[in-house]
């Protein structure tokens, strides 16, 4: 039996999210009532809002976001709603939804998703304008690490690397995270620009080796040899 309140809330949050993904919003809502921890409750509500948006019930999804007190979880839900609207071709509505996102990183990410949908729809002019808005929004992120991450996510790899150069603390963990974001964005040229600065930190170097192995599977044996030989020590 689970006694810890947070653990119980965490479990209920996961169950509510699973129910929402399965389209069982009624039971997901009932589970919400049993969640005491506010962060877990926000996570569950965000999952419900996202599932509602994916199911096409935008009105209910937006209404659900009003119940989310945690800024990050609310922003995450709004980003998902905006993306769903964009995929449905409702670009004006999607852009309006992004205006409610207070967090610059999530708003930039939402704008990027809209721009990609506009590109797929053949409206390159609108996509260019939206991408520009995404980049400008990303620049408003005060924390360099957060700003670099969102720049990588929205396709501004060069900007991400330039921002990464401004990071002065926790470089051993921050730089590999930015590199991984660039890797996930398929931006290998800018990803490789972070190899040298990461080489100054043993843990960062090992993380980069792992990413290199994924990026260049034909070179896995050579990368493994470097690691096994302990050349970073």
Secondary structure, 3 states (H helix, E strand, C coil): CCCCHHHHHHHHHHHHHHHHHCCCHHHHHHHHCCCCCHHHHHHHHHHHHHHHHHCCCHHHHHHHHCCCCCHHHHHHHHHHHHHHHHHCCCHHHHHHHHCCCCCHHHHHHHHHHHHHHHHHCCCHHHHHHHHHHHHHHHHCCCCHHHHHHHHHHCCCHHHHHHHHCCCCCCHHHHHHHHHHHHHHCCCHHHHHHCHHHHCCCHHHHHHHHHHHHHHCHHHHHHHHHHHHCCCCC
